Amino acid sequence: MKYFHRFDQMEQFAFGPKVTSSFGAKVPGQRMILGLAKKAPGTGSKMHKHNAEQFNYMLQGTATAIVGDEEMIIKAGDVVYMPPDVPHSITAIGDEEVIFLTVKDTFEEFRVDLVGE
């Protein structure tokens, strides 16, 4: 179907294996991408930035999030905002898998840069 989607019936894939441990499924729109992402306990993303604005809404688990010069322990119900070109990283902590919804704007020339490498 074109307008209705079920994450549990979609192909699951690694979002960016060189940058993050996140995997799951994404629904691309014309100007936004909605994803359901998962991180195994003890895994996360390298510090990176991209030219897309992004929101993550935590559904399950606990993680350490760093955005710019701010750091916070996040859990279900928390929202993380990552402005374009601001370095950020999210790492799953504890014994439970982290699950979150992610919304990112789209670009014809999406760019991701690792920070400090």
N, C-alpha and C positions, 0 to 999 in steps of 0.2 A: 504494500500500500504506500501511497505517496505522502499522506498526511498523518497517519497513525503508526506508532512504533512501539515495540516492546523490547526493552533492553535485554531481557532474559532469552529472547529469540534471535538476537543479533550476533554477528560474528564478534568474538572477543579478540583483542589484539593489544600489543604493547604500544603505548602512546608515543614514546620517544626513547628507545632503549639506550641511546648514548647519553641521555640527560636524566631520565626518570624511571623508576620501577613501576609507575602507574600502568595499569592495563584495564581494559573494559571495552565499552562500545560508545560510539558517537553518532549523533544525528545532526548532519549539516543542514543549515538553513541558508538563506541568501546573505544574511549579514551576521549570523551568530552560529555557534556550534554548541550543542548541549551534549555533555558526556556523563556517563556513570562510570566512575573510576574506582579502582581498588589498589591498595598497597599492602603487601604482606608485612607482618610484624618485623621491625628492624630494618626495613628498606625505605628508600625515599628518593628525592631528587638532588642532583648536584645544584649548587648555587648557579642560577642562570637568569637571564632576562629575555624578553621578546617584545616585539613591537605591537603585540595584541594586548588589549585590556582583558582581565580575567577575574571571575568570581568562583570560589569554591564553597559549597555548603556541605558541612560535615553531617553524615547520616549515622556513622558507626565508628567506634574506635577512638583512639587518642593519638595525637601527633604533635610534633614540635614544628611550628611555622615561623619562618623568618621572612620578613618583607622589609626591604630597605634596612633601616637601623632599628626596627622593632622585632621582638621575639615574643612568642606566646605559646603556651600549651593549649591546643584546641581539641574539642570533643563534639559529640552530636549536638546539633543546634547552632554551632558557631559558623560564622561566615568570614572568609578571608578574601580581601580585595587586593589584587595585584595590578597596579597601574602599568601602562606601557613603559618599557625600558627601565623598570625598577627591579634590581636583583631580588630573587626570592628562592626559597627552598622549603619543602615540607617532608618530614620524616616520620614514619609510623613508629610509635613507641608502645610498649606494653605487649601483651600476648594476643591481642585481638586484631583481626584484619581491619584496616581503615577503608571505609567506603564513603565517597563523597560525590555530589553532583558538581560538575564544572561547566561554566558558561564562558565562552571566549568569543571575541569578535573575529571576523574573518578578514583576511587580506589576500590579495592576489599574490603578493610576495611576502609571505609569512617568514619571519626571521627569528632564530633562536641563537643566543650567544651564551656560552659558558663563561662564568665570571671567575677570575683567578686561575685560569688554566691557559 
